[in-house]
Amino acid sequence: MACSLAAPKAACYQLLLRFLRDFLLAWRKLVRRPGAALLAIVSLALAIGFSTAAFSVVDVYGWRALPVKEPGRLAYAMVRDREGPSTGSIGRNQPKLPI
């Protein structure tokens, strides 16, 4: 049973005691095996770091608007030559955009 304003206080105390008991059990197991504790801490740190880095990349390149006045007028085209692909923008009346 979840602890809420409508729940009786005894249920909230039981939930808190169960959480405390589980936390102490986990703490004792980690203290007994420091190698496993170190592995768990390093794994969590790496996972949090990689998640943060991935979110930062998606935030910068995917979600934020482009820093130009009219981003809808930007164009990117890829032209294939006989020598191979070359990239560049193609279009008429291209305005000079501030970078």
C-alpha positions as protocol buffer text, in pm:
chain_id: "A"
residue {
  index: 1
  type: MET
  ca { x: 0 y: 0 z: 0 }
}
residue {
  index: 2
  type: ALA
  ca { x: 134 y: 339 z: -93 }
}
residue {
  index: 3
  type: CYS
  ca { x: 164 y: 612 z: 163 }
}
residue {
  index: 4
  type: SER
  ca { x: -63 y: 908 z: 93 }
}
residue {
  index: 5
  type: LEU
  ca { x: -272 y: 1160 z: 281 }
}
residue {
  index: 6
  type: ALA
  ca { x: -570 y: 924 z: 278 }
}
residue {
  index: 7
  type: ALA
  ca { x: -369 y: 626 z: 406 }
}
residue {
  index: 8
  type: PRO
  ca { x: -352 y: 561 z: 779 }
}
residue {
  index: 9
  type: LYS
  ca { x: -30 y: 655 z: 958 }
}
residue {
  index: 10
  type: ALA
  ca { x: 40 y: 292 z: 1050 }
}
residue {
  index: 11
  type: ALA
  ca { x: 60 y: 201 z: 679 }
}
residue {
  index: 12
  type: CYS
  ca { x: 308 y: 482 z: 620 }
}
residue {
  index: 13
  type: TYR
  ca { x: 525 y: 367 z: 909 }
}
residue {
  index: 14
  type: GLN
  ca { x: 517 y: 8 z: 782 }
}
residue {
  index: 15
  type: LEU
  ca { x: 625 y: 126 z: 439 }
}
residue {
  index: 16
  type: LEU
  ca { x: 907 y: 331 z: 590 }
}
residue {
  index: 17
  type: LEU
  ca { x: 1023 y: 40 z: 808 }
}
residue {
  index: 18
  type: ARG
  ca { x: 1020 y: -197 z: 510 }
}
residue {
  index: 19
  type: PHE
  ca { x: 1229 y: 48 z: 308 }
}
residue {
  index: 20
  type: LEU
  ca { x: 1474 y: 93 z: 597 }
}
residue {
  index: 21
  type: ARG
  ca { x: 1505 y: -284 z: 643 }
}
residue {
  index: 22
  type: ASP
  ca { x: 1573 y: -336 z: 270 }
}
residue {
  index: 23
  type: PHE
  ca { x: 1825 y: -52 z: 267 }
}
residue {
  index: 24
  type: LEU
  ca { x: 2015 y: -196 z: 565 }
}
residue {
  index: 25
  type: LEU
  ca { x: 2021 y: -541 z: 407 }
}
residue {
  index: 26
  type: ALA
  ca { x: 2162 y: -399 z: 85 }
}
residue {
  index: 27
  type: TRP
  ca { x: 2419 y: -198 z: 281 }
}
residue {
  index: 28
  type: ARG
  ca { x: 2537 y: -507 z: 472 }
}
residue {
  index: 29
  type: LYS
  ca { x: 2574 y: -705 z: 148 }
}
residue {
  index: 30
  type: LEU
  ca { x: 2775 y: -426 z: -13 }
}
residue {
  index: 31
  type: VAL
  ca { x: 3003 y: -393 z: 291 }
}
residue {
  index: 32
  type: ARG
  ca { x: 3072 y: -767 z: 290 }
}
residue {
  index: 33
  type: ARG
  ca { x: 3179 y: -760 z: -75 }
}
residue {
  index: 34
  type: PRO
  ca { x: 3365 y: -436 z: -147 }
}
residue {
  index: 35
  type: GLY
  ca { x: 3453 y: -547 z: -501 }
}
residue {
  index: 36
  type: ALA
  ca { x: 3086 y: -580 z: -588 }
}
residue {
  index: 37
  type: ALA
  ca { x: 3018 y: -244 z: -426 }
}
residue {
  index: 38
  type: LEU
  ca { x: 3293 y: -79 z: -632 }
}
residue {
  index: 39
  type: LEU
  ca { x: 3162 y: -244 z: -949 }
}
residue {
  index: 40
  type: ALA
  ca { x: 2808 y: -123 z: -874 }
}
residue {
  index: 41
  type: ILE
  ca { x: 2926 y: 233 z: -805 }
}
residue {
  index: 42
  type: VAL
  ca { x: 3143 y: 248 z: -1119 }
}
residue {
  index: 43
  type: SER
  ca { x: 2861 y: 103 z: -1332 }
}
residue {
  index: 44
  type: LEU
  ca { x: 2617 y: 362 z: -1202 }
}
residue {
  index: 45
  type: ALA
  ca { x: 2865 y: 644 z: -1255 }
}
residue {
  index: 46
  type: LEU
  ca { x: 2934 y: 537 z: -1615 }
}
residue {
  index: 47
  type: ALA
  ca { x: 2564 y: 495 z: -1692 }
}
residue {
  index: 48
  type: ILE
  ca { x: 2482 y: 839 z: -1554 }
}
residue {
  index: 49
  type: GLY
  ca { x: 2774 y: 994 z: -1744 }
}
residue {
  index: 50
  type: PHE
  ca { x: 2683 y: 833 z: -2076 }
}
residue {
  index: 51
  type: SER
  ca { x: 2316 y: 926 z: -2034 }
}
residue {
  index: 52
  type: THR
  ca { x: 2409 y: 1285 z: -1962 }
}
residue {
  index: 53
  type: ALA
  ca { x: 2640 y: 1301 z: -2264 }
}
residue {
  index: 54
  type: ALA
  ca { x: 2378 y: 1149 z: -2495 }
}
residue {
  index: 55
  type: PHE
  ca { x: 2111 y: 1389 z: -2372 }
}
residue {
  index: 56
  type: SER
  ca { x: 2346 y: 1684 z: -2421 }
}
residue {
  index: 57
  type: VAL
  ca { x: 2414 y: 1584 z: -2782 }
}
residue {
  index: 58
  type: VAL
  ca { x: 2044 y: 1536 z: -2857 }
}
residue {
  index: 59
  type: ASP
  ca { x: 1964 y: 1864 z: -2685 }
}
residue {
  index: 60
  type: VAL
  ca { x: 2216 y: 2062 z: -2888 }
}
residue {
  index: 61
  type: TYR
  ca { x: 2159 y: 1900 z: -3228 }
}
residue {
  index: 62
  type: GLY
  ca { x: 1801 y: 1785 z: -3211 }
}
residue {
  index: 63
  type: TRP
  ca { x: 1578 y: 1996 z: -2992 }
}
residue {
  index: 64
  type: ARG
  ca { x: 1711 y: 2348 z: -3000 }
}
residue {
  index: 65
  type: ALA
  ca { x: 1615 y: 2578 z: -3282 }
}
residue {
  index: 66
  type: LEU
  ca { x: 1881 y: 2695 z: -3520 }
}
residue {
  index: 67
  type: PRO
  ca { x: 2036 y: 3033 z: -3431 }
}
residue {
  index: 68
  type: VAL
  ca { x: 1920 y: 3202 z: -3753 }
}
residue {
  index: 69
  type: LYS
  ca { x: 1638 y: 3442 z: -3831 }
}
residue {
  index: 70
  type: GLU
  ca { x: 1452 y: 3218 z: -4079 }
}
residue {
  index: 71
  type: PRO
  ca { x: 1551 y: 2853 z: -4028 }
}
residue {
  index: 72
  type: GLY
  ca { x: 1283 y: 2740 z: -4274 }
}
residue {
  index: 73
  type: ARG
  ca { x: 1475 y: 2898 z: -4560 }
}
residue {
  index: 74
  type: LEU
  ca { x: 1791 y: 2695 z: -4500 }
}
residue {
  index: 75
  type: ALA
  ca { x: 1867 y: 2423 z: -4753 }
}
residue {
  index: 76
  type: TYR
  ca { x: 2117 y: 2143 z: -4780 }
}
residue {
  index: 77
  type: ALA
  ca { x: 2168 y: 1939 z: -5094 }
}
residue {
  index: 78
  type: MET
  ca { x: 2399 y: 1659 z: -5199 }
}
residue {
  index: 79
  type: VAL
  ca { x: 2519 y: 1652 z: -5559 }
}
residue {
  index: 80
  type: ARG
  ca { x: 2666 y: 1341 z: -5718 }
}
residue {
  index: 81
  type: ASP
  ca { x: 2938 y: 1383 z: -5979 }
}
residue {
  index: 82
  type: ARG
  ca { x: 3112 y: 1124 z: -6188 }
}
residue {
  index: 83
  type: GLU
  ca { x: 3409 y: 1152 z: -5954 }
}
residue {
  index: 84
  type: GLY
  ca { x: 3195 y: 1085 z: -5646 }
}
residue {
  index: 85
  type: PRO
  ca { x: 2963 y: 1264 z: -5407 }
}
residue {
  index: 86
  type: SER
  ca { x: 3026 y: 1621 z: -5307 }
}
residue {
  index: 87
  type: THR
  ca { x: 2821 y: 1818 z: -5061 }
}
residue {
  index: 88
  type: GLY
  ca { x: 2711 y: 2177 z: -5059 }
}
residue {
  index: 89
  type: SER
  ca { x: 2408 y: 2397 z: -5061 }
}
residue {
  index: 90
  type: ILE
  ca { x: 2236 y: 2476 z: -5386 }
}
residue {
  index: 91
  type: GLY
  ca { x: 1967 y: 2732 z: -5440 }
}
residue {
  index: 92
  type: ARG
  ca { x: 1881 y: 3069 z: -5581 }
}
residue {
  index: 93
  type: ASN
  ca { x: 1880 y: 3393 z: -5390 }
}
residue {
  index: 94
  type: GLN
  ca { x: 2041 y: 3250 z: -5083 }
}
residue {
  index: 95
  type: PRO
  ca { x: 2047 y: 3510 z: -4806 }
}
residue {
  index: 96
  type: LYS
  ca { x: 2361 y: 3555 z: -4604 }
}
residue {
  index: 97
  type: LEU
  ca { x: 2278 y: 3421 z: -4260 }
}
residue {
  index: 98
  type: PRO
  ca { x: 2461 y: 3525 z: -3944 }
}
residue {
  index: 99
  type: ILE
  ca { x: 2657 y: 3247 z: -3783 }
}
